[in-house]
Amino acid sequence: MRKADLKKNHEALDATIARYRAFMVKVIGAQRVIATAQEKRDLAESILLRLCANWESFVENHLVDCINCDPLRFSKFLGVTTLKHPSASLCLALLFGGGYRDFHSYGDLKGFSKKILVENSNPFLAVTTKQSNLIDEVYTIRNYLSHLSGKSRRTLHEMYKKSHNMTRFLEPGQFVLAYGASRFREYFDAFEGASTSMKNWYST
């Protein structure tokens, strides 16, 4: 079984982030087809959801390929002996068991990656604290948009207070587009930066 090309995994993620960033720039500047502030907020929230979905797909595939490249710790984690370079389908089955593993924060993902990957085979450790904190903010927003529950609203409001010194609750679209969409740009930078940090790790 040929080892996975970890760098190649970033191509789809990077292209998607760049495409959504370019689209969002058009949305912010649009005056005709997307004319109202509410329409722009709705699109901004949709793009946040899509960013998270693509990030999750990348993380799942990348965990599988990292195991393919170095399955030693994963074998110990499972308490089994695996092939030298197990196939992606086998890694996926062993890792997720046909289900879905929900990481509640980047710290959760990082902690899990430490259990199944040795340090020198774990690119997830290269993501900076600033990048991971901003990704966590996006996921707090994502959870609210996905559920619209009282609990997710309170958690989002707490994030506003803690990270942005805001006492007023804003809907996510309004929040990310405020101040010339500087927060939205910062979130795009976090995902792009996380991918870049990981790619740089491969070269060290």
N, C-alpha and C positions, 0 to 999 in steps of 0.2 A: 504494500500500500504506500503510495507516494505521499510525502509530507505535504501538508497544506501550506499555501503561500499566504502568510498573515498580512503582508503589506497589501496584497491585491484585494483583501476584504474591505479595505478602506475606500476603494474607488467608488463603489455604489453609494456609500454613506456620504462621502465628500461631495459627490455630484448632486445628491438629493438636497443636502444642506445649501449648496450654492444656488440650486434652482429655486428653492423656497425663499432664500434671501433676496434673489433678483425679483421674484414675483412680489414679495412684500414691499420692495422699493416702489414697484409700479403701483401697487394698491395705495400706498401712502400718498403718492403724487397724483393719483387719478382724480379727475374733476367731473367726468361725464358718466361713464358706465357705472362706476362705483363712486357715487357722489356724496352720500351721507356718512356722517361719522359712525353711525350705528352699523352700516354695512361694512365699513372698514374694520370695526371692532369684531364683528362676526367672522370676517375672513382671518383676522389675526388669531382669534381663538382656534379656528379650524387648523391653521398652519401649526400652531403649538401642538395640537393633538397629533398631527401628522409627523412632526419632528420627533415626538416621543415614540411613536409607533416604529419609525425607521431606526431610531437609536436602539430600541428593544430588539428588533430583528438583527441588527448588527451585533449586539452583545451576545445574543443566543448563538449565532453562527460563529462568532469569534471564540467563545468559550469552547465550543466543539472543536474548532481547528487548533486551538492551543493545546487541548488534550491530545489531539491527533499528533501534534509535534512532540509532545513530552507527556506521556500518560503515567509516569511513575507515581506521582503523588495521588493522582486520581485512583489508581489501582489500590493504593494503600487506604484511601478514603473509603472505597467500596469493600475492601478486604478480599479482593479477587486478583487473579492474574489476567492481564489483557494482552492483546497483540502488541507488537512493537510500535506499530502505527495504526491503531484501530480505525475503521472506516467512519465516515461522518455519521452514517445512519446508526451504527452501533454506539458511538459516543452520544448521539442525541437521545437514543433510547435509554442508555444508562444514566445520563445526566438529568433528563426531564421525565422519564418514564411514561412518555406519551401524553404528558400534561403540560402545565405552564408553571414556571417558577417566577414568582413575583418578588422583585427586589424593591423594598420600600424606600431605599435611599442608595446613594452611591457607596456609602459606608457599608451597607448591607451587601452590595455586589462585591466590593473590595474584600470584605471579610470572607465571603464564600469563595472567591477566587483563591484566597490564601489556603483554603482547605484542600483545593483540588489541583493547584498548580504550584510548582516550586518557584521560589522567588526569581531566579534567573530565567524563568519561562513564563512570567506573568506581566504582560504589558499593561494590565489594568492598574498596576501600582504606579505607573508613570504619570497618570492624570493628576494635576495639581489640586491643592485644596480649594483654591479659588474657582477653578473649573468645576470641580465636583459640587461645591456649594451652590453654584448657579444652576447646575443641572438639577439639583435637588429642589431649588425654587420652582423650576419649570414643572417638575413632577407634582409639586404641591398644587400648582395651578391646574395641571392635567387632572388630578384627582377631583378637584372641585368641579371642573367642566364635565367630567365623566359621570358624576353622581348628583351634583347640586343638592347635597344633603346638608343638614345643619352642622354636622360634625366636620365635613370637609370645608364648609364655609368658615367655621371657627378656626380651623387649622390654617387656612389661607390668611385669615385676618391676623393671626398671631405671627405669621411670616412677614406680613406687611409691617407690623409693629417692630419686630425684632431686627429685621434686615434693612428696613427702609424708613424707620422712625415715623410710620404713618398710623394715625389713629382712625382715620376714615376708611371705610371699606369701599373699594372700587371693584367693579366687575373686571375680570382679567383683560378683556380687550381694551378697556379704557386705561388700565394700569400700564400695559406694555406699550401703548401708543402715546402716553403722556411724555412731555419734554422732548418732542421731536422723535419719538420712538426710540429713545436712547436705551431703554431697558430691553426692548426687543432686540436691538443690535447687540447688546451685551450678552443676551441669551444665545444668539447665533454664534457669537465669538466663543462662548463656552463650549458648545458642541464641536465647533471647528477646532478649537484649541485642544480639546481632549483627544480628538483624532490625531492631530499633529504631534502631541506629546507622546502618544503611543507609537506613531510612526518613527519619531526620533529615537525612541527606545530601541527599536530594532537595529539601529545603526551603531549603537554604543557597544 
